[in-house]
Amino acid sequence: MNDVSLFRMNLLRAVYLLIGVGLAVNVWPQLAGAPVELMQGVVNCMLAVVGLLAFVGVRYPLRMLPLLLWEMLWKALWVLLVALPAWRAGTMDDGIAATLFACAVGMVVPLALPWGYVWRRYVTGEGEPWRRHAVQ
């Protein structure tokens, strides 16, 4: 069993639901629309799948934690490697500003994560075996 409180579990469910509904409203309609540029099509398909997996997270909030970690980490990396240098150089355009705003909305993820559980499960927890032990 885990030691994550029911409040934290429901907070995670709310985050998954927010992500799932947000992507369903903003990304899924674009999939059926006019053809888009190659990389935008890739991004839309990836985000649509993230939205689907977020709905799985409503039912299984702890099992789907890697999805939230991925969301948090890619946004942090993008802010550090794209938005911050553009801001410092004075070259931030409307596209970067809009994406930065979307990333800032995603900062609710680290507030909802059960960090003690994440540490015990993914950092100090026992890993899964690389191979089967020989039966003697």
mmCIF file of the C-alpha atoms, coordinates in Angstrom:
data_MODEL
# 
_entry.id   MODEL 
# 
loop_
_atom_site.group_PDB 
_atom_site.id 
_atom_site.type_symbol 
_atom_site.label_atom_id 
_atom_site.label_alt_id 
_atom_site.label_comp_id 
_atom_site.label_asym_id 
_atom_site.label_entity_id 
_atom_site.label_seq_id 
_atom_site.pdbx_PDB_ins_code 
_atom_site.Cartn_x 
_atom_site.Cartn_y 
_atom_site.Cartn_z 
_atom_site.occupancy 
_atom_site.B_iso_or_equiv 
_atom_site.pdbx_formal_charge 
_atom_site.auth_seq_id 
_atom_site.auth_comp_id 
_atom_site.auth_asym_id 
_atom_site.auth_atom_id 
_atom_site.pdbx_PDB_model_num 
ATOM 1   C CA . MET A 1 1   ? 0.000   0.000   0.000   1.00 0.00 ? 1   MET A CA 1 
ATOM 2   C CA . ASN A 1 2   ? 1.086   3.625   -0.274  1.00 0.00 ? 2   ASN A CA 1 
ATOM 3   C CA . ASP A 1 3   ? 1.128   6.434   2.226   1.00 0.00 ? 3   ASP A CA 1 
ATOM 4   C CA . VAL A 1 4   ? -0.268  9.120   -0.082  1.00 0.00 ? 4   VAL A CA 1 
ATOM 5   C CA . SER A 1 5   ? -3.238  10.888  1.500   1.00 0.00 ? 5   SER A CA 1 
ATOM 6   C CA . LEU A 1 6   ? -6.679  10.794  -0.055  1.00 0.00 ? 6   LEU A CA 1 
ATOM 7   C CA . PHE A 1 7   ? -6.501  14.591  -0.387  1.00 0.00 ? 7   PHE A CA 1 
ATOM 8   C CA . ARG A 1 8   ? -3.276  14.307  -2.413  1.00 0.00 ? 8   ARG A CA 1 
ATOM 9   C CA . MET A 1 9   ? -4.756  11.507  -4.552  1.00 0.00 ? 9   MET A CA 1 
ATOM 10  C CA . ASN A 1 10  ? -7.773  13.655  -5.355  1.00 0.00 ? 10  ASN A CA 1 
ATOM 11  C CA . LEU A 1 11  ? -5.525  16.637  -6.064  1.00 0.00 ? 11  LEU A CA 1 
ATOM 12  C CA . LEU A 1 12  ? -3.642  14.462  -8.557  1.00 0.00 ? 12  LEU A CA 1 
ATOM 13  C CA . ARG A 1 13  ? -6.945  13.411  -10.106 1.00 0.00 ? 13  ARG A CA 1 
ATOM 14  C CA . ALA A 1 14  ? -7.884  17.076  -10.519 1.00 0.00 ? 14  ALA A CA 1 
ATOM 15  C CA . VAL A 1 15  ? -4.561  17.778  -12.261 1.00 0.00 ? 15  VAL A CA 1 
ATOM 16  C CA . TYR A 1 16  ? -5.021  14.820  -14.615 1.00 0.00 ? 16  TYR A CA 1 
ATOM 17  C CA . LEU A 1 17  ? -8.565  15.967  -15.359 1.00 0.00 ? 17  LEU A CA 1 
ATOM 18  C CA . LEU A 1 18  ? -7.393  19.532  -16.018 1.00 0.00 ? 18  LEU A CA 1 
ATOM 19  C CA . ILE A 1 19  ? -4.750  18.262  -18.451 1.00 0.00 ? 19  ILE A CA 1 
ATOM 20  C CA . GLY A 1 20  ? -7.119  15.826  -20.155 1.00 0.00 ? 20  GLY A CA 1 
ATOM 21  C CA . VAL A 1 21  ? -9.960  18.294  -20.613 1.00 0.00 ? 21  VAL A CA 1 
ATOM 22  C CA . GLY A 1 22  ? -7.605  21.112  -21.614 1.00 0.00 ? 22  GLY A CA 1 
ATOM 23  C CA . LEU A 1 23  ? -6.003  19.014  -24.333 1.00 0.00 ? 23  LEU A CA 1 
ATOM 24  C CA . ALA A 1 24  ? -9.354  17.600  -25.469 1.00 0.00 ? 24  ALA A CA 1 
ATOM 25  C CA . VAL A 1 25  ? -10.690 21.121  -25.954 1.00 0.00 ? 25  VAL A CA 1 
ATOM 26  C CA . ASN A 1 26  ? -7.570  22.692  -27.479 1.00 0.00 ? 26  ASN A CA 1 
ATOM 27  C CA . VAL A 1 27  ? -5.759  19.919  -29.364 1.00 0.00 ? 27  VAL A CA 1 
ATOM 28  C CA . TRP A 1 28  ? -8.194  17.204  -30.371 1.00 0.00 ? 28  TRP A CA 1 
ATOM 29  C CA . PRO A 1 29  ? -10.229 19.477  -32.709 1.00 0.00 ? 29  PRO A CA 1 
ATOM 30  C CA . GLN A 1 30  ? -7.012  20.293  -34.586 1.00 0.00 ? 30  GLN A CA 1 
ATOM 31  C CA . LEU A 1 31  ? -6.518  16.613  -35.400 1.00 0.00 ? 31  LEU A CA 1 
ATOM 32  C CA . ALA A 1 32  ? -9.629  16.569  -37.585 1.00 0.00 ? 32  ALA A CA 1 
ATOM 33  C CA . GLY A 1 33  ? -8.942  19.962  -39.131 1.00 0.00 ? 33  GLY A CA 1 
ATOM 34  C CA . ALA A 1 34  ? -6.964  20.981  -42.170 1.00 0.00 ? 34  ALA A CA 1 
ATOM 35  C CA . PRO A 1 35  ? -3.517  19.458  -42.698 1.00 0.00 ? 35  PRO A CA 1 
ATOM 36  C CA . VAL A 1 36  ? -0.807  21.133  -40.660 1.00 0.00 ? 36  VAL A CA 1 
ATOM 37  C CA . GLU A 1 37  ? 2.937   21.558  -40.961 1.00 0.00 ? 37  GLU A CA 1 
ATOM 38  C CA . LEU A 1 38  ? 4.957   18.420  -40.125 1.00 0.00 ? 38  LEU A CA 1 
ATOM 39  C CA . MET A 1 39  ? 6.218   19.310  -36.640 1.00 0.00 ? 39  MET A CA 1 
ATOM 40  C CA . GLN A 1 40  ? 2.903   20.848  -35.573 1.00 0.00 ? 40  GLN A CA 1 
ATOM 41  C CA . GLY A 1 41  ? 1.226   17.603  -36.594 1.00 0.00 ? 41  GLY A CA 1 
ATOM 42  C CA . VAL A 1 42  ? 3.718   15.620  -34.509 1.00 0.00 ? 42  VAL A CA 1 
ATOM 43  C CA . VAL A 1 43  ? 3.147   17.894  -31.508 1.00 0.00 ? 43  VAL A CA 1 
ATOM 44  C CA . ASN A 1 44  ? -0.644  17.691  -31.865 1.00 0.00 ? 44  ASN A CA 1 
ATOM 45  C CA . CYS A 1 45  ? -0.586  13.880  -32.004 1.00 0.00 ? 45  CYS A CA 1 
ATOM 46  C CA . MET A 1 46  ? 1.721   13.642  -28.987 1.00 0.00 ? 46  MET A CA 1 
ATOM 47  C CA . LEU A 1 47  ? -0.426  16.045  -26.989 1.00 0.00 ? 47  LEU A CA 1 
ATOM 48  C CA . ALA A 1 48  ? -3.596  14.163  -27.935 1.00 0.00 ? 48  ALA A CA 1 
ATOM 49  C CA . VAL A 1 49  ? -2.083  10.976  -26.513 1.00 0.00 ? 49  VAL A CA 1 
ATOM 50  C CA . VAL A 1 50  ? -0.963  12.816  -23.363 1.00 0.00 ? 50  VAL A CA 1 
ATOM 51  C CA . GLY A 1 51  ? -4.586  13.912  -22.969 1.00 0.00 ? 51  GLY A CA 1 
ATOM 52  C CA . LEU A 1 52  ? -5.833  10.343  -23.313 1.00 0.00 ? 52  LEU A CA 1 
ATOM 53  C CA . LEU A 1 53  ? -3.287  9.102   -20.774 1.00 0.00 ? 53  LEU A CA 1 
ATOM 54  C CA . ALA A 1 54  ? -4.262  11.924  -18.414 1.00 0.00 ? 54  ALA A CA 1 
ATOM 55  C CA . PHE A 1 55  ? -7.778  10.501  -18.324 1.00 0.00 ? 55  PHE A CA 1 
ATOM 56  C CA . VAL A 1 56  ? -6.246  7.148   -17.322 1.00 0.00 ? 56  VAL A CA 1 
ATOM 57  C CA . GLY A 1 57  ? -4.533  9.081   -14.514 1.00 0.00 ? 57  GLY A CA 1 
ATOM 58  C CA . VAL A 1 58  ? -7.920  10.085  -13.107 1.00 0.00 ? 58  VAL A CA 1 
ATOM 59  C CA . ARG A 1 59  ? -8.487  6.410   -12.330 1.00 0.00 ? 59  ARG A CA 1 
ATOM 60  C CA . TYR A 1 60  ? -4.874  5.488   -11.499 1.00 0.00 ? 60  TYR A CA 1 
ATOM 61  C CA . PRO A 1 61  ? -3.227  8.654   -10.138 1.00 0.00 ? 61  PRO A CA 1 
ATOM 62  C CA . LEU A 1 62  ? -0.085  7.005   -8.744  1.00 0.00 ? 62  LEU A CA 1 
ATOM 63  C CA . ARG A 1 63  ? 0.509   4.604   -11.616 1.00 0.00 ? 63  ARG A CA 1 
ATOM 64  C CA . MET A 1 64  ? 0.435   7.506   -14.062 1.00 0.00 ? 64  MET A CA 1 
ATOM 65  C CA . LEU A 1 65  ? 2.865   9.744   -12.144 1.00 0.00 ? 65  LEU A CA 1 
ATOM 66  C CA . PRO A 1 66  ? 5.541   9.392   -14.865 1.00 0.00 ? 66  PRO A CA 1 
ATOM 67  C CA . LEU A 1 67  ? 3.177   11.283  -17.168 1.00 0.00 ? 67  LEU A CA 1 
ATOM 68  C CA . LEU A 1 68  ? 3.081   14.231  -14.747 1.00 0.00 ? 68  LEU A CA 1 
ATOM 69  C CA . LEU A 1 69  ? 6.850   14.064  -14.268 1.00 0.00 ? 69  LEU A CA 1 
ATOM 70  C CA . TRP A 1 70  ? 7.284   14.174  -18.050 1.00 0.00 ? 70  TRP A CA 1 
ATOM 71  C CA . GLU A 1 71  ? 4.919   17.165  -18.282 1.00 0.00 ? 71  GLU A CA 1 
ATOM 72  C CA . MET A 1 72  ? 6.782   19.033  -15.569 1.00 0.00 ? 72  MET A CA 1 
ATOM 73  C CA . LEU A 1 73  ? 10.266  18.232  -16.884 1.00 0.00 ? 73  LEU A CA 1 
ATOM 74  C CA . TRP A 1 74  ? 9.730   19.088  -20.537 1.00 0.00 ? 74  TRP A CA 1 
ATOM 75  C CA . LYS A 1 75  ? 8.172   22.413  -19.571 1.00 0.00 ? 75  LYS A CA 1 
ATOM 76  C CA . ALA A 1 76  ? 10.995  23.265  -17.173 1.00 0.00 ? 76  ALA A CA 1 
ATOM 77  C CA . LEU A 1 77  ? 13.566  22.342  -19.815 1.00 0.00 ? 77  LEU A CA 1 
ATOM 78  C CA . TRP A 1 78  ? 11.806  24.440  -22.459 1.00 0.00 ? 78  TRP A CA 1 
ATOM 79  C CA . VAL A 1 79  ? 11.635  27.445  -20.135 1.00 0.00 ? 79  VAL A CA 1 
ATOM 80  C CA . LEU A 1 80  ? 15.349  27.143  -19.293 1.00 0.00 ? 80  LEU A CA 1 
ATOM 81  C CA . LEU A 1 81  ? 16.606  26.464  -22.821 1.00 0.00 ? 81  LEU A CA 1 
ATOM 82  C CA . VAL A 1 82  ? 14.211  28.482  -24.994 1.00 0.00 ? 82  VAL A CA 1 
ATOM 83  C CA . ALA A 1 83  ? 12.170  31.085  -23.116 1.00 0.00 ? 83  ALA A CA 1 
ATOM 84  C CA . LEU A 1 84  ? 14.809  32.323  -20.680 1.00 0.00 ? 84  LEU A CA 1 
ATOM 85  C CA . PRO A 1 85  ? 17.515  32.856  -23.327 1.00 0.00 ? 85  PRO A CA 1 
ATOM 86  C CA . ALA A 1 86  ? 14.992  34.610  -25.596 1.00 0.00 ? 86  ALA A CA 1 
ATOM 87  C CA . TRP A 1 87  ? 13.899  36.866  -22.750 1.00 0.00 ? 87  TRP A CA 1 
ATOM 88  C CA . ARG A 1 88  ? 17.500  37.677  -21.788 1.00 0.00 ? 88  ARG A CA 1 
ATOM 89  C CA . ALA A 1 89  ? 18.384  38.459  -25.403 1.00 0.00 ? 89  ALA A CA 1 
ATOM 90  C CA . GLY A 1 90  ? 15.259  40.567  -25.890 1.00 0.00 ? 90  GLY A CA 1 
ATOM 91  C CA . THR A 1 91  ? 14.060  38.317  -28.724 1.00 0.00 ? 91  THR A CA 1 
ATOM 92  C CA . MET A 1 92  ? 10.919  36.872  -27.123 1.00 0.00 ? 92  MET A CA 1 
ATOM 93  C CA . ASP A 1 93  ? 8.158   36.884  -29.723 1.00 0.00 ? 93  ASP A CA 1 
ATOM 94  C CA . ASP A 1 94  ? 4.421   36.235  -29.416 1.00 0.00 ? 94  ASP A CA 1 
ATOM 95  C CA . GLY A 1 95  ? 4.831   32.485  -29.973 1.00 0.00 ? 95  GLY A CA 1 
ATOM 96  C CA . ILE A 1 96  ? 7.402   32.111  -27.211 1.00 0.00 ? 96  ILE A CA 1 
ATOM 97  C CA . ALA A 1 97  ? 5.326   34.284  -24.873 1.00 0.00 ? 97  ALA A CA 1 
ATOM 98  C CA . ALA A 1 98  ? 2.187   32.204  -25.514 1.00 0.00 ? 98  ALA A CA 1 
ATOM 99  C CA . THR A 1 99  ? 4.055   28.949  -24.915 1.00 0.00 ? 99  THR A CA 1 
ATOM 100 C CA . LEU A 1 100 ? 5.620   30.385  -21.766 1.00 0.00 ? 100 LEU A CA 1 
ATOM 101 C CA . PHE A 1 101 ? 2.138   31.215  -20.478 1.00 0.00 ? 101 PHE A CA 1 
ATOM 102 C CA . ALA A 1 102 ? 0.986   27.643  -21.222 1.00 0.00 ? 102 ALA A CA 1 
ATOM 103 C CA . CYS A 1 103 ? 4.026   26.294  -19.370 1.00 0.00 ? 103 CYS A CA 1 
ATOM 104 C CA . ALA A 1 104 ? 3.316   28.580  -16.416 1.00 0.00 ? 104 ALA A CA 1 
ATOM 105 C CA . VAL A 1 105 ? -0.210  27.159  -16.153 1.00 0.00 ? 105 VAL A CA 1 
ATOM 106 C CA . GLY A 1 106 ? 1.428   23.730  -15.943 1.00 0.00 ? 106 GLY A CA 1 
ATOM 107 C CA . MET A 1 107 ? 3.316   24.729  -12.808 1.00 0.00 ? 107 MET A CA 1 
ATOM 108 C CA . VAL A 1 108 ? 0.413   23.327  -10.791 1.00 0.00 ? 108 VAL A CA 1 
ATOM 109 C CA . VAL A 1 109 ? 1.948   19.876  -11.415 1.00 0.00 ? 109 VAL A CA 1 
ATOM 110 C CA . PRO A 1 110 ? 4.871   20.181  -8.957  1.00 0.00 ? 110 PRO A CA 1 
ATOM 111 C CA . LEU A 1 111 ? 2.474   21.475  -6.305  1.00 0.00 ? 111 LEU A CA 1 
ATOM 112 C CA . ALA A 1 112 ? 0.284   18.382  -6.633  1.00 0.00 ? 112 ALA A CA 1 
ATOM 113 C CA . LEU A 1 113 ? 3.011   15.732  -6.795  1.00 0.00 ? 113 LEU A CA 1 
ATOM 114 C CA . PRO A 1 114 ? 3.519   13.563  -3.699  1.00 0.00 ? 114 PRO A CA 1 
ATOM 115 C CA . TRP A 1 115 ? 7.279   14.160  -3.614  1.00 0.00 ? 115 TRP A CA 1 
ATOM 116 C CA . GLY A 1 116 ? 7.966   11.712  -0.780  1.00 0.00 ? 116 GLY A CA 1 
ATOM 117 C CA . TYR A 1 117 ? 6.275   8.934   -2.735  1.00 0.00 ? 117 TYR A CA 1 
ATOM 118 C CA . VAL A 1 118 ? 8.104   9.921   -5.938  1.00 0.00 ? 118 VAL A CA 1 
ATOM 119 C CA . TRP A 1 119 ? 11.441  9.807   -4.099  1.00 0.00 ? 119 TRP A CA 1 
ATOM 120 C CA . ARG A 1 120 ? 10.756  6.428   -2.482  1.00 0.00 ? 120 ARG A CA 1 
ATOM 121 C CA . ARG A 1 121 ? 9.312   4.871   -5.625  1.00 0.00 ? 121 ARG A CA 1 
ATOM 122 C CA . TYR A 1 122 ? 11.578  6.203   -8.376  1.00 0.00 ? 122 TYR A CA 1 
ATOM 123 C CA . VAL A 1 123 ? 14.844  7.191   -6.679  1.00 0.00 ? 123 VAL A CA 1 
ATOM 124 C CA . THR A 1 124 ? 15.493  4.959   -3.676  1.00 0.00 ? 124 THR A CA 1 
ATOM 125 C CA . GLY A 1 125 ? 13.026  2.163   -4.434  1.00 0.00 ? 125 GLY A CA 1 
ATOM 126 C CA . GLU A 1 126 ? 14.152  -1.227  -5.612  1.00 0.00 ? 126 GLU A CA 1 
ATOM 127 C CA . GLY A 1 127 ? 14.333  -1.471  -9.372  1.00 0.00 ? 127 GLY A CA 1 
ATOM 128 C CA . GLU A 1 128 ? 12.837  -4.222  -11.446 1.00 0.00 ? 128 GLU A CA 1 
ATOM 129 C CA . PRO A 1 129 ? 15.170  -7.088  -12.398 1.00 0.00 ? 129 PRO A CA 1 
ATOM 130 C CA . TRP A 1 130 ? 17.091  -6.928  -15.667 1.00 0.00 ? 130 TRP A CA 1 
ATOM 131 C CA . ARG A 1 131 ? 16.863  -10.676 -16.179 1.00 0.00 ? 131 ARG A CA 1 
ATOM 132 C CA . ARG A 1 132 ? 15.263  -13.706 -14.607 1.00 0.00 ? 132 ARG A CA 1 
ATOM 133 C CA . HIS A 1 133 ? 17.182  -15.598 -11.967 1.00 0.00 ? 133 HIS A CA 1 
ATOM 134 C CA . ALA A 1 134 ? 18.116  -19.154 -12.878 1.00 0.00 ? 134 ALA A CA 1 
ATOM 135 C CA . VAL A 1 135 ? 15.932  -21.749 -11.180 1.00 0.00 ? 135 VAL A CA 1 
ATOM 136 C CA . GLN A 1 136 ? 18.042  -24.184 -9.188  1.00 0.00 ? 136 GLN A CA 1 
# 
